[in-house]
Amino acid sequence: MRYEVLVPSAMHESESVTDLDRAYLICLDLAEEFGYAEIRHNGHHIADYGNPAAFLGWLWQLWFLVR
């Protein structure tokens, strides 16, 4: 199985790995560096670290206010 570790604010830093434990470690490291990272498998969200507002900015905050 292949896991994608995505960094929306720095897509060039995203990685693809076959081990879920390694994906978690990479995700945590990238989230600490860039503010947010997530793990996906076949387009499905597996996990994330950090604050999504780090790359969504005011749109994310506005979404929470109107919910």
N, C-alpha and C positions, 0 to 999 in steps of 0.2 A: 504494500500500500504506500502511496505517496502522499505526503503532507506538505502543503504550501504554508510558509510562514510569511505573512504579508505585512508590509509597513506602508500604509496608505500615504503618509507624508514624505516617504522616500522610497518609491517603488524599486529603484535600482538596488536597494539593500535587501529586498525580498529573497527568500531562499526556498528550495524544495529539498525535502529529506524523506527517507523511507522509515525512519524510526520515530515513533511518537514521543518517546522520552527526550530524544535529541531535539525534536521540534519545540517542546516545552522550554528547554534550556535556551535555545536560540531566541524564542519569542520573548522570554523574560529579558535577555540581554538587549535585544533590539528595542523593547519597550522602555528600558531604562535610558537608552541613548536617544530615542526619538519621541518618547512620550506615549506611544501606543503601538501595539502589534497584535496580530491575530493569527490563529491557526485554522486552516480550512482543509477539508478533504472532499474531493469531488464537488466543490462549490458549497458544501455544508459547513457552517460555523462549528468549530470544535471547542475553541477556547480563545481568550484574549487576556492581555495584561495592559495596564495603563489606563489613561483617560481618553476616550474617543474624541473629546472636545479638543484635544491637543492638535488634531488635524481638521476637525469640522468647524472649529471656531464658533462664531455667534449663531450659526444655523442650528447647531446641536443644542445650544443653550435655549434658543427660542423654542425649539421643538418640545423641550421639557416644560417650558412655561405654559404652553397652550394645551398640553395634555390633560 
